[in-house]
Amino acid sequence: MDLNISGKTALVTGASSGIGRGIAVALGGEGVRVAIAARRVEQLGEVAGEIADAGGPDPVVIEADLLADGASQAVADAALEELGSVDILINNAGGSRSFDLDTTEEQWEEAMTLNFTRQRQLARALLDQMIDRAWGRIINFTGKSEPDGINGAFCAKAAMHSWSKGMSREVGKHGITVNCIPPGRIISEQILRNYTPEYRKWQSENEIPVGEYGQPDDIAGLVCYLVSPLARYITGTVIPVDGGLRRYQF
């Protein structure tokens, strides 16, 4: 199936490893010129090399710490300067923040900034040029809606769901779609660091219907479809990619 996205441009945050890396490589393989942003510039160079070696357009590497003041505008400006325009925004940067009743205001602020505020700001910084061209795709990576306790990232992601739905209603008339993907257990550095092999085996056998943790490619395929013209009528959605792990209906 030809997705008709060759020649498009994309900004992918959190692209140095895991899900972001998989998406960047997949988009590059479809002929999309990607700007890849993250803190670890050496690993970004490896991603860029992988895309170029596979015959994809030369990527743009943007070293960025999204917690820094003004980071969203700086990343957007760098992507626009190098790419000329940004058709596709993949808001993938973020991280879990397990809290308790005594969590400080500073910790809450950091969690909300990293997992919601910067994504919102990036979208706003790129929106006008999408509107001018009457085409755009925004995909926000979020999280589960069944927190086991207080988690700053989950609270921020809930805000992301609400904001994304509202945004989709404002920009649909301009040919722009906005969707969210809450990933399940997808193999990444964070997953390997936080969960032992024994727990991963137990969860795969007892809680995940397909019987295993997912791979970045399992998400990248959906992303490539959602950013294509074929998905023009899909917007304002939250689409889990979790092997059936979550039990909620919608």
Secondary structure, DSSP 4 states (H G I P E B T S, - for coil): ---S-TT-EEEEESTTSHHHHHHHHHHHHTT-EEEEEES-HHHHHHHHHHHHHTTPPPPEEEE--TTSTTHHHHHHHHHHHHHS--SEEEE------B--TT--HHHHHHHHIIIIIHHHHHHHHHHHHHHHHT-EEEEEE---S--SS-BHHHHHHHHHHHHHHHHHHHHGGGTEEEEEE-B-SB-SHHHHHHS-HHHHHHHHHHT-TTSS-B-HHHHHHHHHHHTSGGGTT--S-B--BSTT------
